[in-house]
């Protein structure tokens, strides 16, 4: 993305450049929680039965968005 849009694009400027414990560069924890909560709430309005997983997220993120039952579940496996 940065190769095409440059490092100062709207997405990259929000990244926390300090790597997390697992070596990933992520958005700030608070921003991730805000976005995930919004998307989870919206998804549950539409499909309350849908299993939700957050691939490669930290445990504290699952706890913050109240989906600890989904730890270890990945939605990117088809």
FENLIN-V98410 format. One line per field, one symbol per residue. ss: DSSP state (H for helix, E for strand, C for the rest). A space follows every 10 residues. Layout:
ss: ???
This chain:
ss: CHHHHCCCCC CHHHEECCCC CCCCCEECHH HHHHHHHHHH HHHHHHCCCC CCCCCCCCHH HHHHCCCHHH CCCCCCCC
